């Protein structure tokens, strides 16, 4: 990784801030459904297990799209193709719906905050339904336009996955805030290894590693009462 400028660091901090309005805290990535369907214990052990599988699935399925969108950010027609391919790959309707909502929110928030022409063009395409707006594709494209480095872009994406699970567990009352921070500090050390393992995976090879999590997430809409959108 090359030298990171102070401006790039400030951009990373802004994008990773919980105050940045991407709608991430309305999603649990399937954690809520997994606990309610008794696929996980509602304690720190269950949070640890789910976090590991969520990171693995993000690495094997989503990271290839983040990386491809970053590397082809100069070509919006290529971004359209990646977005359509990701739409076909996300067969879980709950995950698909959440990805679109969060991706569009991320693109709009980034375009509004940074006011760059390529980001304005992206949001115009979203408004005209020329793009679907899946989160991994929007994340990779926007970070490239913000002049972030690829490694930072991938780390930022994976950090968001882990933070979402921790926040979901806290809001559901299954673990406390300090316990969540301790667990996050432990688990985030695995992120570089996951990125390294999947960095050569193409979008054609992208896949789900832990299908049980994906299956339980697809039942989210059947829950009688639910706190999260997904």
Steps between C-alpha positions, in 0.01 A plus 500: 500500500632844411529795733161618624449876502330682786210585270451131418505419872236763574284362219526148642407625845200688360372201301542265796333736746164374628364850430555456124143436376519172310213329679729225626347492847160396364654168394632204699634293206274214609612496863153575634340221297772252595441555872120504472506177298719339770790453262721692747519547874411853613831563676858605421581153367220530247614849400856372455387212280269713288766770456750246371255361246386849396859604435567182303191550284588865443850399398395225259194666347523878536872587498548392136236756400650772719841444344370478142298820539804677645728387219249590225370823649598693187247302294137547605383245244714241679348611832154438352600147399642426845184631662281276282720198568478561874123524469498153344740363762298615802218245486409557867223760464562650845874546440428629149255760625733613780796526264308731267373721781839536662683539169274780382520672838880478498524640146263790571665587833847490344397712200335754729791520743785521248335661193720336237377482139542120462294450816233737371490299177456182701203634696343629177520148358340363817217753474440401139509127591804445281662335802355269764741624767638197685709594800825323415509654151410849624758472778783406265411767243456783751822422688694501173355839408595630845862401424524239773737209466366155413620341825332771705181458295485126570582546869232767532239273344582209729513725807146610416382138492644427844375825649147431374488162674632646826252787492214260426585277795517799733172649380327164541631485857698177463838650595610825662683787330837430665476129429425581137803728474724234653368240257539736205860576591571127506318410178622787286850353514371227265397748229842533328527120471152474346579775250827332408323169448236639265685781322562282194136387480324635190134600487439186294632294791321694776300270726340449841731318742258451790153424356319450832528870578365584154207261540399631842523860378252417224239426770521850646167613354321210672593618851193610695683798650831639378720798575709505183425530130719200423 
